[in-house]
């Protein structure tokens, strides 16, 4: 039987949740720019960082900036 006490944390604020992973993760999602398919790179809080032509380049850009890429669909 587990006798560990339950510790209740206050809910995270929207700002704290948005900042979660900001210095570690960037997400990549497909976009259309001027009628062409492209990939948009965003920080974890949703801030747009770059738009590039393909997914491989987007992931390379993210990794070159010491972040972990994550796909968003």
N, C-alpha and C positions, 0 to 999 in steps of 0.2 A: 504494500500500500504506500502511495506517495504522500508524505506528510509535509512537503514543502509548502510554505505559505503562498497564497496567491497575491501577487503584487499588481495593483491596478495602476496603470499609467493614464494620465490625462490624455484626451484625444489630441492628435497632432493638428496644428493649425494648418490652414491652406498653404501659407508661406513656407512652413517647415516641410510639408509634404512636397511642395514644388522644388525645394532646394535639395531634396534627397537624391544623392548620386550625381549632383551637378558637376563635381570635379572628377568624376570617374566614368560617366557614361554619356554617349551621344547617340541619338537615334536617327535613322535614315529612312526616308519614306519616298515613294514615287510621287512625282508631280508632273504637271504639264506646263511648260513655259513657251509662250509664243507658238503653240501648236505642236511642240516637240516634247517627247518623253524625256524626263530628267530625274535626278535624285536630289532631294533636299536634306541637308544635314542640320539637326537641331540639338541644342544642349538639352540636358535632362529636364530643365524647367520650361522647355518649349521655345526658347530663344532661337530664331533662325541664325545659322552660322555660315552656310554656303549652299550653293546649288551647282551641281556638276552633272556631266552627261550620262554617267552610268554608275551602277551599284558598286562595281569593283573600285572605281576611283573614289567614290564616297567613303567606302570602308577604309581605303588607304589614307585618305585625308584625316579621318577620325583617328586611326592608329598612329599617324605621324604626330598627332597632338597629344599622345599618351592617354587616350581615352579608349574605352571599350565600345565598339559599335553594336547597336541593337537595331533590328529591323522593325519598322512600324508599318502596318498595312491599313 
